[in-house]
Amino acid sequence: GGGGTTYPAVLQSLLTAAGYTGTVTNRGVGGENTVTICARAGGNPFIALPVGGIIPATTTAFEITLQPINGLVPKPLMQGASTYTGRLGNVPGTFSRTVVDTVYTYFFTRATAGGELIANRPLPLYLDIGDQARDDINIIWIGQNGPNDVRAIQDAKAIIQRLTALDKRYLVISKPGGTSTSDVDDAAWFAEFGRRFIPIRQYLVKHGLADAGITPTEQDNADMAAGTVPVSLRYDGVHWLAPGYTILANIIFQRIIELEWI
């Protein structure tokens, strides 16, 4: 998650200009915490319990209850897509929701009719979009929406573990917001992922304005002293302006080359 549409588009242009034929796909969804993102990617899948204890024979939507994943209940389908195709247990179909007064109710609809199945125990719910990315270079940008850095690292590792390649190709990006107090969080991420971790907040604090050709304002200097991305590169505490995302795209592009993935 994260980055709007800016950095994937810039990364695509850099790859295309270098003669690379791959496609950059933006699977980011705003507002999701790491538990939901990890489940969406299939690292630790959604766990669903059909409310009626059965998967009906027909292609009629039936209510499911999402169960906690290691103590935390995910909340998907808040922004972005309102449905996903996938499989509940071994049954293909569509995962959907309704929203009434901010209360989300989740449903599953079989793709094709079949025999009624007893389903009175929790079942894994894997989404097709997660399956589609398992052999790709994965750029994992999670954690800004919580729940905490320890869980975020665990969820990133679960996404990575599900990648199919023996030499898994992935980069992990630091949270975009924060101050110098976040350096200790970045250190934990680096300890886990090493050169595959990009501490982008720290980079933008030190080099962002120079890379973007922007003369620092007084507020920029105050931000940088605090370890915060300078205000000339962002429009709120978390989201940046286009030059920040362009810098990130360039760093990702260079790191992909360095690690010999293209």
C-alpha positions, 0 to 999 in steps of 0.5 A: 500500500501507499504512494497513490498512483505517482511512484508506480507510473514513474517506476514504469517509465524508468523500466520502459526507458531501460528496455524492460518489458515488465508491467508495474501493477499498483495494488495499494489500497488506502487506509489498510493496516498490515493485517489486512494487506497481508491477508489480501496478499495471501501471506496470512489469508483471511479466515472466514466462517459462514454465518449459517455453517454451510456453503449453499449449493446455489450462486447466492451470496451468503454472509461470512464473518471474518475471524481474528488473524493472530488476535487482530480482525482485518477490515478489507474492502474499505477503499478501492475494489468492493469485490474480489474473486478468490476461493473460500476453502476450495470453493471459487467465488467472489468476496464482497461487502455491504456498508450500513452506517460504517458497519461492514458485512461480508459475503461470499458468492460461489462462482458456480453451483455445486453441492451444499457443503458443511462449513461450521469451522473457519476456512481460509479465504485466498484472493486471486490478486494475491496469487497473481503476484507470487512470482513477481518482484514485490514492493511491500510498503506497509505499516503507516496505518498500524497496528505496530512495527512488530506486527508489520514486520511479521506481516511483511515476512508472511507476504515474502514467505508466500512468494514462489521463487527460491530467490525471492525478489522483494523490496520493503519500504519504510513508513513515509511519515514520522520523525527521528524517533522512527529511526529505531523502527527503521533499524528493526526493519533493516535488521530483518531485511537488510539491503532490501529495505529502503528507509525512504523517510530518512533519505528524503530528510537528508537528500530529498530537497536537493534531489528535487532541486528545491531550496529549503524554506525555514519550515523545511529546515525545521522539519529536517532537524526533527527527522520529518520529510520536509513540508515542500515534499509533502501535503500532509503528515503522511502523503507526499507531493509528486517529487517525493514519489519520483525520488522513491521510484528512482531509488527502487529502480536503482535498487532493482538493478543493483540486486540484478533482478533486471 
